[in-house]
Amino acid sequence: MNELGRQAEDRAAAYLKTRGYKILAMRWSCPMGELDIVALDGGTMVFAEVKARSSFAYGFPAEMVGRRKRARIVKRR
């Protein structure tokens, strides 16, 4: 991971904390992939994917989490 990405994840976690989220893990990985931030918002578990961009030339951040990644997150073993 590059420094820009690490800084963006740290800023995102700090922001979530100010909004009352409890950060459970950062840069969590398993054989199926990585999650940038795992947090709790009350009783809701939140998985945050952080994208640092200087422009929208390559699309909006939400477009970077495709169907395959969402399916891996919710896949049950």
PyMOL Python script that loads the backbone (N, CA, C, O; Angstrom):
from pymol import cmd

cmd.read_pdbstr("""\
ATOM      1  N   MET A   1       0.847  -1.169   0.000  1.00  0.00           N
ATOM      2  CA  MET A   1       0.000   0.000   0.000  1.00  0.00           C
ATOM      3  C   MET A   1       0.894   1.234   0.000  1.00  0.00           C
ATOM      4  O   MET A   1       1.925   1.277   0.670  1.00  0.00           O
ATOM      5  N   ASN A   2       0.475   2.230  -0.763  1.00  0.00           N
ATOM      6  CA  ASN A   2       1.268   3.454  -0.802  1.00  0.00           C
ATOM      7  C   ASN A   2       0.870   4.404   0.328  1.00  0.00           C
ATOM      8  O   ASN A   2      -0.147   4.212   0.993  1.00  0.00           O
ATOM      9  N   GLU A   3       1.679   5.411   0.523  1.00  0.00           N
ATOM     10  CA  GLU A   3       1.472   6.348   1.629  1.00  0.00           C
ATOM     11  C   GLU A   3       0.161   7.119   1.482  1.00  0.00           C
ATOM     12  O   GLU A   3      -0.520   7.363   2.478  1.00  0.00           O
ATOM     13  N   LEU A   4      -0.200   7.501   0.277  1.00  0.00           N
ATOM     14  CA  LEU A   4      -1.456   8.223   0.059  1.00  0.00           C
ATOM     15  C   LEU A   4      -2.643   7.378   0.516  1.00  0.00           C
ATOM     16  O   LEU A   4      -3.552   7.886   1.173  1.00  0.00           O
ATOM     17  N   GLY A   5      -2.636   6.106   0.174  1.00  0.00           N
ATOM     18  CA  GLY A   5      -3.718   5.213   0.577  1.00  0.00           C
ATOM     19  C   GLY A   5      -3.784   5.033   2.079  1.00  0.00           C
ATOM     20  O   GLY A   5      -4.869   5.030   2.659  1.00  0.00           O
ATOM     21  N   ARG A   6      -2.650   4.885   2.703  1.00  0.00           N
ATOM     22  CA  ARG A   6      -2.595   4.721   4.162  1.00  0.00           C
ATOM     23  C   ARG A   6      -3.125   5.977   4.857  1.00  0.00           C
ATOM     24  O   ARG A   6      -3.899   5.881   5.810  1.00  0.00           O
ATOM     25  N   GLN A   7      -2.712   7.143   4.384  1.00  0.00           N
ATOM     26  CA  GLN A   7      -3.185   8.397   4.972  1.00  0.00           C
ATOM     27  C   GLN A   7      -4.697   8.552   4.785  1.00  0.00           C
ATOM     28  O   GLN A   7      -5.395   9.004   5.693  1.00  0.00           O
ATOM     29  N   ALA A   8      -5.198   8.178   3.610  1.00  0.00           N
ATOM     30  CA  ALA A   8      -6.634   8.282   3.359  1.00  0.00           C
ATOM     31  C   ALA A   8      -7.419   7.371   4.292  1.00  0.00           C
ATOM     32  O   ALA A   8      -8.462   7.770   4.810  1.00  0.00           O
ATOM     33  N   GLU A   9      -6.935   6.158   4.512  1.00  0.00           N
ATOM     34  CA  GLU A   9      -7.608   5.236   5.436  1.00  0.00           C
ATOM     35  C   GLU A   9      -7.580   5.766   6.864  1.00  0.00           C
ATOM     36  O   GLU A   9      -8.572   5.665   7.586  1.00  0.00           O
ATOM     37  N   ASP A  10      -6.454   6.328   7.272  1.00  0.00           N
ATOM     38  CA  ASP A  10      -6.354   6.891   8.619  1.00  0.00           C
ATOM     39  C   ASP A  10      -7.320   8.065   8.794  1.00  0.00           C
ATOM     40  O   ASP A  10      -7.967   8.188   9.834  1.00  0.00           O
ATOM     41  N   ARG A  11      -7.417   8.928   7.777  1.00  0.00           N
ATOM     42  CA  ARG A  11      -8.348  10.062   7.846  1.00  0.00           C
ATOM     43  C   ARG A  11      -9.794   9.579   7.867  1.00  0.00           C
ATOM     44  O   ARG A  11     -10.619  10.125   8.600  1.00  0.00           O
ATOM     45  N   ALA A  12     -10.106   8.560   7.068  1.00  0.00           N
ATOM     46  CA  ALA A  12     -11.467   8.021   7.044  1.00  0.00           C
ATOM     47  C   ALA A  12     -11.840   7.440   8.401  1.00  0.00           C
ATOM     48  O   ALA A  12     -12.955   7.654   8.877  1.00  0.00           O
ATOM     49  N   ALA A  13     -10.927   6.711   9.028  1.00  0.00           N
ATOM     50  CA  ALA A  13     -11.193   6.134  10.352  1.00  0.00           C
ATOM     51  C   ALA A  13     -11.382   7.242  11.390  1.00  0.00           C
ATOM     52  O   ALA A  13     -12.268   7.149  12.240  1.00  0.00           O
ATOM     53  N   ALA A  14     -10.564   8.275  11.327  1.00  0.00           N
ATOM     54  CA  ALA A  14     -10.701   9.391  12.265  1.00  0.00           C
ATOM     55  C   ALA A  14     -12.063  10.066  12.089  1.00  0.00           C
ATOM     56  O   ALA A  14     -12.712  10.424  13.072  1.00  0.00           O
ATOM     57  N   TYR A  15     -12.492  10.237  10.850  1.00  0.00           N
ATOM     58  CA  TYR A  15     -13.797  10.831  10.582  1.00  0.00           C
ATOM     59  C   TYR A  15     -14.916   9.962  11.150  1.00  0.00           C
ATOM     60  O   TYR A  15     -15.828  10.465  11.806  1.00  0.00           O
ATOM     61  N   LEU A  16     -14.841   8.664  10.898  1.00  0.00           N
ATOM     62  CA  LEU A  16     -15.875   7.765  11.409  1.00  0.00           C
ATOM     63  C   LEU A  16     -15.937   7.814  12.936  1.00  0.00           C
ATOM     64  O   LEU A  16     -17.023   7.788  13.515  1.00  0.00           O
ATOM     65  N   LYS A  17     -14.779   7.886  13.582  1.00  0.00           N
ATOM     66  CA  LYS A  17     -14.756   7.983  15.052  1.00  0.00           C
ATOM     67  C   LYS A  17     -15.487   9.229  15.527  1.00  0.00           C
ATOM     68  O   LYS A  17     -16.227   9.174  16.509  1.00  0.00           O
ATOM     69  N   THR A  18     -15.287  10.364  14.836  1.00  0.00           N
ATOM     70  CA  THR A  18     -15.976  11.596  15.239  1.00  0.00           C
ATOM     71  C   THR A  18     -17.481  11.470  15.065  1.00  0.00           C
ATOM     72  O   THR A  18     -18.238  12.212  15.691  1.00  0.00           O
ATOM     73  N   ARG A  19     -17.925  10.544  14.224  1.00  0.00           N
ATOM     74  CA  ARG A  19     -19.352  10.324  13.996  1.00  0.00           C
ATOM     75  C   ARG A  19     -19.910   9.239  14.909  1.00  0.00           C
ATOM     76  O   ARG A  19     -21.070   8.849  14.775  1.00  0.00           O
ATOM     77  N   GLY A  20     -19.085   8.749  15.841  1.00  0.00           N
ATOM     78  CA  GLY A  20     -19.550   7.778  16.823  1.00  0.00           C
ATOM     79  C   GLY A  20     -19.339   6.322  16.466  1.00  0.00           C
ATOM     80  O   GLY A  20     -19.796   5.443  17.197  1.00  0.00           O
ATOM     81  N   TYR A  21     -18.662   6.041  15.366  1.00  0.00           N
ATOM     82  CA  TYR A  21     -18.374   4.656  14.988  1.00  0.00           C
ATOM     83  C   TYR A  21     -17.264   4.119  15.871  1.00  0.00           C
ATOM     84  O   TYR A  21     -16.365   4.860  16.266  1.00  0.00           O
ATOM     85  N   LYS A  22     -17.323   2.845  16.178  1.00  0.00           N
ATOM     86  CA  LYS A  22     -16.243   2.173  16.900  1.00  0.00           C
ATOM     87  C   LYS A  22     -15.435   1.383  15.872  1.00  0.00           C
ATOM     88  O   LYS A  22     -15.961   0.468  15.239  1.00  0.00           O
ATOM     89  N   ILE A  23     -14.175   1.731  15.707  1.00  0.00           N
ATOM     90  CA  ILE A  23     -13.310   1.063  14.730  1.00  0.00           C
ATOM     91  C   ILE A  23     -12.868  -0.271  15.315  1.00  0.00           C
ATOM     92  O   ILE A  23     -12.228  -0.311  16.366  1.00  0.00           O
ATOM     93  N   LEU A  24     -13.206  -1.350  14.643  1.00  0.00           N
ATOM     94  CA  LEU A  24     -12.831  -2.694  15.096  1.00  0.00           C
ATOM     95  C   LEU A  24     -11.526  -3.163  14.478  1.00  0.00           C
ATOM     96  O   LEU A  24     -10.729  -3.835  15.133  1.00  0.00           O
ATOM     97  N   ALA A  25     -11.307  -2.809  13.214  1.00  0.00           N
ATOM     98  CA  ALA A  25     -10.091  -3.248  12.515  1.00  0.00           C
ATOM     99  C   ALA A  25      -9.816  -2.324  11.341  1.00  0.00           C
ATOM    100  O   ALA A  25     -10.723  -1.740  10.746  1.00  0.00           O
ATOM    101  N   MET A  26      -8.533  -2.214  11.030  1.00  0.00           N
ATOM    102  CA  MET A  26      -8.114  -1.486   9.830  1.00  0.00           C
ATOM    103  C   MET A  26      -7.181  -2.382   9.035  1.00  0.00           C
ATOM    104  O   MET A  26      -6.359  -3.110   9.592  1.00  0.00           O
ATOM    105  N   ARG A  27      -7.329  -2.310   7.727  1.00  0.00           N
ATOM    106  CA  ARG A  27      -6.512  -3.112   6.799  1.00  0.00           C
ATOM    107  C   ARG A  27      -6.601  -4.594   7.153  1.00  0.00           C
ATOM    108  O   ARG A  27      -5.598  -5.308   7.162  1.00  0.00           O
ATOM    109  N   TRP A  28      -7.816  -5.037   7.443  1.00  0.00           N
ATOM    110  CA  TRP A  28      -8.075  -6.426   7.823  1.00  0.00           C
ATOM    111  C   TRP A  28      -8.026  -7.299   6.584  1.00  0.00           C
ATOM    112  O   TRP A  28      -8.635  -6.968   5.566  1.00  0.00           O
ATOM    113  N   SER A  29      -7.316  -8.399   6.657  1.00  0.00           N
ATOM    114  CA  SER A  29      -7.219  -9.273   5.486  1.00  0.00           C
ATOM    115  C   SER A  29      -7.474 -10.723   5.865  1.00  0.00           C
ATOM    116  O   SER A  29      -7.269 -11.149   7.002  1.00  0.00           O
ATOM    117  N   CYS A  30      -7.926 -11.451   4.869  1.00  0.00           N
ATOM    118  CA  CYS A  30      -8.174 -12.877   4.996  1.00  0.00           C
ATOM    119  C   CYS A  30      -7.926 -13.474   3.617  1.00  0.00           C
ATOM    120  O   CYS A  30      -7.647 -12.727   2.679  1.00  0.00           O
ATOM    121  N   PRO A  31      -8.017 -14.786   3.460  1.00  0.00           N
ATOM    122  CA  PRO A  31      -7.756 -15.385   2.147  1.00  0.00           C
ATOM    123  C   PRO A  31      -8.662 -14.853   1.019  1.00  0.00           C
ATOM    124  O   PRO A  31      -8.298 -14.931  -0.154  1.00  0.00           O
ATOM    125  N   MET A  32      -9.826 -14.319   1.371  1.00  0.00           N
ATOM    126  CA  MET A  32     -10.748 -13.829   0.346  1.00  0.00           C
ATOM    127  C   MET A  32     -10.506 -12.377  -0.044  1.00  0.00           C
ATOM    128  O   MET A  32     -11.104 -11.897  -1.006  1.00  0.00           O
ATOM    129  N   GLY A  33      -9.644 -11.667   0.678  1.00  0.00           N
ATOM    130  CA  GLY A  33      -9.372 -10.278   0.327  1.00  0.00           C
ATOM    131  C   GLY A  33      -9.108  -9.418   1.537  1.00  0.00           C
ATOM    132  O   GLY A  33      -8.802  -9.917   2.619  1.00  0.00           O
ATOM    133  N   GLU A  34      -9.231  -8.103   1.340  1.00  0.00           N
ATOM    134  CA  GLU A  34      -8.939  -7.134   2.390  1.00  0.00           C
ATOM    135  C   GLU A  34     -10.092  -6.162   2.540  1.00  0.00           C
ATOM    136  O   GLU A  34     -10.759  -5.808   1.567  1.00  0.00           O
ATOM    137  N   LEU A  35     -10.317  -5.737   3.775  1.00  0.00           N
ATOM    138  CA  LEU A  35     -11.267  -4.673   4.071  1.00  0.00           C
ATOM    139  C   LEU A  35     -10.483  -3.526   4.690  1.00  0.00           C
ATOM    140  O   LEU A  35      -9.684  -3.737   5.603  1.00  0.00           O
ATOM    141  N   ASP A  36     -10.706  -2.315   4.197  1.00  0.00           N
ATOM    142  CA  ASP A  36      -9.943  -1.175   4.694  1.00  0.00           C
ATOM    143  C   ASP A  36     -10.297  -0.841   6.135  1.00  0.00           C
ATOM    144  O   ASP A  36      -9.413  -0.669   6.974  1.00  0.00           O
ATOM    145  N   ILE A  37     -11.606  -0.750   6.422  1.00  0.00           N
ATOM    146  CA  ILE A  37     -12.054  -0.421   7.777  1.00  0.00           C
ATOM    147  C   ILE A  37     -13.255  -1.288   8.128  1.00  0.00           C
ATOM    148  O   ILE A  37     -14.197  -1.413   7.346  1.00  0.00           O
ATOM    149  N   VAL A  38     -13.208  -1.884   9.313  1.00  0.00           N
ATOM    150  CA  VAL A  38     -14.350  -2.614   9.864  1.00  0.00           C
ATOM    151  C   VAL A  38     -14.740  -1.851  11.126  1.00  0.00           C
ATOM    152  O   VAL A  38     -13.911  -1.620  12.007  1.00  0.00           O
ATOM    153  N   ALA A  39     -16.019  -1.461  11.203  1.00  0.00           N
ATOM    154  CA  ALA A  39     -16.458  -0.627  12.319  1.00  0.00           C
ATOM    155  C   ALA A  39     -17.857  -1.019  12.769  1.00  0.00           C
ATOM    156  O   ALA A  39     -18.567  -1.755  12.084  1.00  0.00           O
ATOM    157  N   LEU A  40     -18.236  -0.511  13.937  1.00  0.00           N
ATOM    158  CA  LEU A  40     -19.600  -0.669  14.437  1.00  0.00           C
ATOM    159  C   LEU A  40     -20.251   0.704  14.522  1.00  0.00           C
ATOM    160  O   LEU A  40     -19.656   1.662  15.015  1.00  0.00           O
ATOM    161  N   ASP A  41     -21.474   0.780  14.038  1.00  0.00           N
ATOM    162  CA  ASP A  41     -22.304   1.975  14.168  1.00  0.00           C
ATOM    163  C   ASP A  41     -23.529   1.540  14.942  1.00  0.00           C
ATOM    164  O   ASP A  41     -24.519   1.097  14.359  1.00  0.00           O
ATOM    165  N   GLY A  42     -23.461   1.666  16.261  1.00  0.00           N
ATOM    166  CA  GLY A  42     -24.523   1.113  17.103  1.00  0.00           C
ATOM    167  C   GLY A  42     -24.466  -0.401  16.988  1.00  0.00           C
ATOM    168  O   GLY A  42     -23.450  -1.010  17.323  1.00  0.00           O
ATOM    169  N   GLY A  43     -25.538  -1.011  16.521  1.00  0.00           N
ATOM    170  CA  GLY A  43     -25.567  -2.456  16.343  1.00  0.00           C
ATOM    171  C   GLY A  43     -25.307  -2.899  14.918  1.00  0.00           C
ATOM    172  O   GLY A  43     -25.489  -4.073  14.597  1.00  0.00           O
ATOM    173  N   THR A  44     -24.885  -1.986  14.055  1.00  0.00           N
ATOM    174  CA  THR A  44     -24.650  -2.297  12.642  1.00  0.00           C
ATOM    175  C   THR A  44     -23.164  -2.406  12.351  1.00  0.00           C
ATOM    176  O   THR A  44     -22.397  -1.491  12.651  1.00  0.00           O
ATOM    177  N   MET A  45     -22.757  -3.534  11.763  1.00  0.00           N
ATOM    178  CA  MET A  45     -21.365  -3.685  11.351  1.00  0.00           C
ATOM    179  C   MET A  45     -21.193  -2.996  10.003  1.00  0.00           C
ATOM    180  O   MET A  45     -21.997  -3.175   9.088  1.00  0.00           O
ATOM    181  N   VAL A  46     -20.129  -2.204   9.901  1.00  0.00           N
ATOM    182  CA  VAL A  46     -19.871  -1.395   8.709  1.00  0.00           C
ATOM    183  C   VAL A  46     -18.535  -1.808   8.113  1.00  0.00           C
ATOM    184  O   VAL A  46     -17.533  -1.920   8.820  1.00  0.00           O
ATOM    185  N   PHE A  47     -18.532  -2.035   6.797  1.00  0.00           N
ATOM    186  CA  PHE A  47     -17.302  -2.313   6.060  1.00  0.00           C
ATOM    187  C   PHE A  47     -17.059  -1.121   5.147  1.00  0.00           C
ATOM    188  O   PHE A  47     -17.863  -0.840   4.259  1.00  0.00           O
ATOM    189  N   ALA A  48     -15.949  -0.419   5.364  1.00  0.00           N
ATOM    190  CA  ALA A  48     -15.657   0.778   4.580  1.00  0.00           C
ATOM    191  C   ALA A  48     -14.480   0.525   3.650  1.00  0.00           C
ATOM    192  O   ALA A  48     -13.409   0.099   4.080  1.00  0.00           O
ATOM    193  N   GLU A  49     -14.696   0.789   2.389  1.00  0.00           N
ATOM    194  CA  GLU A  49     -13.646   0.733   1.369  1.00  0.00           C
ATOM    195  C   GLU A  49     -13.227   2.170   1.109  1.00  0.00           C
ATOM    196  O   GLU A  49     -14.063   3.006   0.764  1.00  0.00           O
ATOM    197  N   VAL A  50     -11.947   2.468   1.269  1.00  0.00           N
ATOM    198  CA  VAL A  50     -11.451   3.831   1.134  1.00  0.00           C
ATOM    199  C   VAL A  50     -10.710   3.960  -0.188  1.00  0.00           C
ATOM    200  O   VAL A  50      -9.848   3.144  -0.512  1.00  0.00           O
ATOM    201  N   LYS A  51     -11.058   5.000  -0.950  1.00  0.00           N
ATOM    202  CA  LYS A  51     -10.390   5.286  -2.217  1.00  0.00           C
ATOM    203  C   LYS A  51      -9.921   6.730  -2.199  1.00  0.00           C
ATOM    204  O   LYS A  51     -10.727   7.640  -2.002  1.00  0.00           O
ATOM    205  N   ALA A  52      -8.639   6.951  -2.400  1.00  0.00           N
ATOM    206  CA  ALA A  52      -8.076   8.298  -2.462  1.00  0.00           C
ATOM    207  C   ALA A  52      -7.904   8.665  -3.929  1.00  0.00           C
ATOM    208  O   ALA A  52      -7.199   7.981  -4.671  1.00  0.00           O
ATOM    209  N   ARG A  53      -8.547   9.737  -4.337  1.00  0.00           N
ATOM    210  CA  ARG A  53      -8.482  10.186  -5.724  1.00  0.00           C
ATOM    211  C   ARG A  53      -8.309  11.696  -5.748  1.00  0.00           C
ATOM    212  O   ARG A  53      -8.822  12.405  -4.882  1.00  0.00           O
ATOM    213  N   SER A  54      -7.590  12.176  -6.734  1.00  0.00           N
ATOM    214  CA  SER A  54      -7.446  13.622  -6.893  1.00  0.00           C
ATOM    215  C   SER A  54      -8.476  14.171  -7.870  1.00  0.00           C
ATOM    216  O   SER A  54      -8.638  15.385  -7.988  1.00  0.00           O
ATOM    217  N   SER A  55      -9.174  13.274  -8.574  1.00  0.00           N
ATOM    218  CA  SER A  55     -10.235  13.698  -9.492  1.00  0.00           C
ATOM    219  C   SER A  55     -11.178  12.522  -9.717  1.00  0.00           C
ATOM    220  O   SER A  55     -10.923  11.413  -9.248  1.00  0.00           O
ATOM    221  N   PHE A  56     -12.255  12.769 -10.429  1.00  0.00           N
ATOM    222  CA  PHE A  56     -13.202  11.713 -10.753  1.00  0.00           C
ATOM    223  C   PHE A  56     -12.938  11.134 -12.149  1.00  0.00           C
ATOM    224  O   PHE A  56     -13.820  10.500 -12.728  1.00  0.00           O
ATOM    225  N   ALA A  57     -11.745  11.344 -12.687  1.00  0.00           N
ATOM    226  CA  ALA A  57     -11.406  10.887 -14.032  1.00  0.00           C
ATOM    227  C   ALA A  57     -11.562   9.371 -14.187  1.00  0.00           C
ATOM    228  O   ALA A  57     -11.893   8.893 -15.272  1.00  0.00           O
ATOM    229  N   TYR A  58     -11.331   8.628 -13.134  1.00  0.00           N
ATOM    230  CA  TYR A  58     -11.448   7.171 -13.191  1.00  0.00           C
ATOM    231  C   TYR A  58     -12.748   6.674 -12.565  1.00  0.00           C
ATOM    232  O   TYR A  58     -12.904   5.481 -12.308  1.00  0.00           O
ATOM    233  N   GLY A  59     -13.678   7.592 -12.321  1.00  0.00           N
ATOM    234  CA  GLY A  59     -14.960   7.220 -11.754  1.00  0.00           C
ATOM    235  C   GLY A  59     -15.090   7.672 -10.316  1.00  0.00           C
ATOM    236  O   GLY A  59     -14.142   8.178  -9.715  1.00  0.00           O
ATOM    237  N   PHE A  60     -16.284   7.479  -9.777  1.00  0.00           N
ATOM    238  CA  PHE A  60     -16.567   7.850  -8.397  1.00  0.00           C
ATOM    239  C   PHE A  60     -16.158   6.714  -7.473  1.00  0.00           C
ATOM    240  O   PHE A  60     -16.187   5.550  -7.874  1.00  0.00           O
ATOM    241  N   PRO A  61     -15.776   7.034  -6.243  1.00  0.00           N
ATOM    242  CA  PRO A  61     -15.324   5.989  -5.318  1.00  0.00           C
ATOM    243  C   PRO A  61     -16.303   4.824  -5.170  1.00  0.00           C
ATOM    244  O   PRO A  61     -15.878   3.670  -5.130  1.00  0.00           O
ATOM    245  N   ALA A  62     -17.593   5.102  -5.090  1.00  0.00           N
ATOM    246  CA  ALA A  62     -18.579   4.031  -4.925  1.00  0.00           C
ATOM    247  C   ALA A  62     -18.580   3.061  -6.100  1.00  0.00           C
ATOM    248  O   ALA A  62     -18.959   1.900  -5.948  1.00  0.00           O
ATOM    249  N   GLU A  63     -18.164   3.525  -7.255  1.00  0.00           N
ATOM    250  CA  GLU A  63     -18.116   2.660  -8.438  1.00  0.00           C
ATOM    251  C   GLU A  63     -16.953   1.672  -8.384  1.00  0.00           C
ATOM    252  O   GLU A  63     -16.913   0.716  -9.159  1.00  0.00           O
ATOM    253  N   MET A  64     -16.020   1.897  -7.484  1.00  0.00           N
ATOM    254  CA  MET A  64     -14.843   1.038  -7.388  1.00  0.00           C
ATOM    255  C   MET A  64     -15.114  -0.234  -6.601  1.00  0.00           C
ATOM    256  O   MET A  64     -14.300  -1.157  -6.638  1.00  0.00           O
ATOM    257  N   VAL A  65     -16.220  -0.307  -5.899  1.00  0.00           N
ATOM    258  CA  VAL A  65     -16.598  -1.512  -5.157  1.00  0.00           C
ATOM    259  C   VAL A  65     -17.672  -2.200  -5.981  1.00  0.00           C
ATOM    260  O   VAL A  65     -18.860  -1.893  -5.876  1.00  0.00           O
ATOM    261  N   GLY A  66     -17.232  -3.123  -6.788  1.00  0.00           N
ATOM    262  CA  GLY A  66     -18.139  -3.795  -7.717  1.00  0.00           C
ATOM    263  C   GLY A  66     -18.913  -4.941  -7.094  1.00  0.00           C
ATOM    264  O   GLY A  66     -18.783  -5.250  -5.909  1.00  0.00           O
ATOM    265  N   ARG A  67     -19.707  -5.545  -7.923  1.00  0.00           N
ATOM    266  CA  ARG A  67     -20.549  -6.661  -7.495  1.00  0.00           C
ATOM    267  C   ARG A  67     -19.727  -7.809  -6.917  1.00  0.00           C
ATOM    268  O   ARG A  67     -20.130  -8.423  -5.929  1.00  0.00           O
ATOM    269  N   ARG A  68     -18.582  -8.103  -7.523  1.00  0.00           N
ATOM    270  CA  ARG A  68     -17.753  -9.229  -7.049  1.00  0.00           C
ATOM    271  C   ARG A  68     -17.227  -8.989  -5.638  1.00  0.00           C
ATOM    272  O   ARG A  68     -17.253  -9.894  -4.804  1.00  0.00           O
ATOM    273  N   LYS A  69     -16.743  -7.755  -5.362  1.00  0.00           N
ATOM    274  CA  LYS A  69     -16.217  -7.475  -4.021  1.00  0.00           C
ATOM    275  C   LYS A  69     -17.347  -7.501  -2.995  1.00  0.00           C
ATOM    276  O   LYS A  69     -17.174  -8.041  -1.902  1.00  0.00           O
ATOM    277  N   ARG A  70     -18.491  -6.931  -3.328  1.00  0.00           N
ATOM    278  CA  ARG A  70     -19.627  -6.970  -2.397  1.00  0.00           C
ATOM    279  C   ARG A  70     -20.038  -8.411  -2.124  1.00  0.00           C
ATOM    280  O   ARG A  70     -20.355  -8.754  -0.986  1.00  0.00           O
ATOM    281  N   ALA A  71     -20.038  -9.253  -3.142  1.00  0.00           N
ATOM    282  CA  ALA A  71     -20.407 -10.661  -2.962  1.00  0.00           C
ATOM    283  C   ALA A  71     -19.400 -11.375  -2.066  1.00  0.00           C
ATOM    284  O   ALA A  71     -19.792 -12.207  -1.248  1.00  0.00           O
ATOM    285  N   ARG A  72     -18.112 -11.068  -2.201  1.00  0.00           N
ATOM    286  CA  ARG A  72     -17.104 -11.706  -1.342  1.00  0.00           C
ATOM    287  C   ARG A  72     -17.295 -11.295   0.114  1.00  0.00           C
ATOM    288  O   ARG A  72     -17.078 -12.101   1.019  1.00  0.00           O
ATOM    289  N   ILE A  73     -17.697 -10.052   0.345  1.00  0.00           N
ATOM    290  CA  ILE A  73     -17.877  -9.572   1.718  1.00  0.00           C
ATOM    291  C   ILE A  73     -19.010 -10.315   2.408  1.00  0.00           C
ATOM    292  O   ILE A  73     -18.910 -10.634   3.593  1.00  0.00           O
ATOM    293  N   VAL A  74     -20.080 -10.592   1.684  1.00  0.00           N
ATOM    294  CA  VAL A  74     -21.239 -11.222   2.317  1.00  0.00           C
ATOM    295  C   VAL A  74     -21.265 -12.738   2.163  1.00  0.00           C
ATOM    296  O   VAL A  74     -22.161 -13.394   2.693  1.00  0.00           O
ATOM    297  N   LYS A  75     -20.302 -13.301   1.450  1.00  0.00           N
ATOM    298  CA  LYS A  75     -20.277 -14.741   1.224  1.00  0.00           C
ATOM    299  C   LYS A  75     -20.173 -15.500   2.544  1.00  0.00           C
ATOM    300  O   LYS A  75     -19.377 -15.156   3.418  1.00  0.00           O
ATOM    301  N   ARG A  76     -20.978 -16.514   2.662  1.00  0.00           N
ATOM    302  CA  ARG A  76     -20.938 -17.363   3.869  1.00  0.00           C
ATOM    303  C   ARG A  76     -20.217 -18.655   3.534  1.00  0.00           C
ATOM    304  O   ARG A  76     -20.340 -19.187   2.431  1.00  0.00           O
ATOM    305  N   ARG A  77     -19.479 -19.139   4.485  1.00  0.00           N
ATOM    306  CA  ARG A  77     -18.756 -20.406   4.276  1.00  0.00           C
ATOM    307  C   ARG A  77     -19.491 -21.511   4.930  1.00  0.00           C
ATOM    308  O   ARG A  77     -19.055 -22.661   4.874  1.00  0.00           O
TER     309      ARG A  77
END
""", "prot")
cmd.dss("prot")
cmd.show_as("cartoon", "prot")
cmd.util.cbc("prot")
cmd.orient("prot")
